[in-house]
Amino acid sequence: MDGTRAGDPGLFGPRSVTWQLHADPMMWVAGVRALYFQALHPRAVRGVIQNSDFRKEAVGRLMRTENFVGTTTYGTTDAAEKAGARVRKIHRMLSAVDPDTGERYGVDEPELLLWVHCAEIDSYLHILRRSGYPITDAHADRYIREHLVSARLVGLDPDAVPANQAEMRAYFEKVRPELAVGADAREVDDFLRRPPTHPLLVPAREVLWRRVAQLAYASLPPYAHELYGRAAAEPATVTRQLRATGTLLRRIPARLRWQLPPKHVLRAMSRLGPGSRPAPYKLGG
């Protein structure tokens, strides 16, 4: 017996790569990298900026994304499917206008959903792997393939989504000519570098948030730095910083980290038993 009780394992389950990776504290850095990366697509970031007050809602957006990822990873099948249905419903109601052409388009265009999906999955995988999480190429391919489920939840046809590292690299190479940094991406960059906060919290922002944002930005591919027009540290330096940060955060007891709301991991362990506890050694071969 492995300590796992009978129960609904959800869409991924305790034996998946996703189940292990998404419990890692470096997912927060990965989430910020995803925002930087996603903002490089002018049509995608325009949909965000035109449908929200990004400077006031950016933290809420991060939290909603974290809750969606936590629910779809560790929640029941029903909870995950309902979370996906809510996202699809919201996206169907939103549109944006191209200021140059006057074209109005839906934010749920497959091209835009695909960009957001790939930038997110790439960021999660990139940050965890580069920060020292023991992910092999086989694990990486499994992880990307597992997230064809996530693609379906947001409204994509899984058959049109990259299913391994090679396909993901080919996708980014194909879409790269469409990427640019305009006013909308600048707004995202400015917020992530200097998010508004209470004056008493400015020191904490400078010490904690700035490190997260700098690491997230520095971990982007070189062409992203060129588009943003800001240099980053040498790749080897960034890797050392990511590994040091990962080592530090992983020393915090997992049970303590998982106590933070909304406690997705702890609820999953309560439902499925202690054998469902996420851990790197459970990745397998």
C-alpha positions, 0 to 999 in steps of 0.5 A: 500500500502507498497510503493513497485512499480511494477517491477522485484523483482529478484530471492529473492524479498523484502519479503525474509530473504535473502533480509533483511540479505544481507544489513547488514554491518556485511556481510563483517566480514562474507565474511572473515570468509567464506574465512577462512572456505573455505580454510580448504578444500585442494582440494577447496583451491588448485583450488584458489591458483593454478589459481590466485596470491592470495596475489595480488587478494584476495581483488579483490576476496572478492569484486567479491564475494560481487558483485555476492552476491549483484547482485543475491540478489538485481538485476533483474532476468536477471542480477542474471542469467547472473551473475550465467552464468559467474561464471559457465563459468569461473569455467568450464575453471579452473582446479587444480593439486594434487601435491601428485597424479598428478591428474588434476581436475576441480574446478567445481566438485560438491563436491567442489562447495558444500563445497564453497557454504555451508561454505559461507552460514553458515558464513553469517548466523552465523555472522549475528545471533551471532552479534545480528541480530534477526534471529530465527531458522525458519528464519535460515531454510528459509534462507538456503532454499532460497539459493538453488537458489544460489546453482543452479546459481553456477552449483549445483543440488539444490536437493543435497544441504542442505536445513535447519540447520539440513541438514547443520550440517549433511553435515559439520559433514560428510565432516569434516574428509576431512578438513586439513590445508596445505601450501595453507590454510597457505597462505590464513591465512597469507594473511588475518592476514597481507595483503600487503598494502602501508606503509602509510596504515599500521596503518589503517590495524592494527586498522581496518582490523586486528579486522575484521580478528581476529573476523572472525577467532575467530568465526570459529568452534573449530575444525577449530582453531585446524586445523589452530593451532591458539587459539581463545578467549573464545566463550562468549568473541567472541560473545560479540565482534561480538555484539559490532561490529554489534551494532557499524556498524549498527549505521552508517545510512543505506543510507550512507552505501549503497552509497558505490559502487556498490550500489545494495540496492539503485538500487533495492529500486529505481526499486521497491520503498521505501517499498523494503528497507531492515530492520530486522523488515521485517523478519516476523515470 
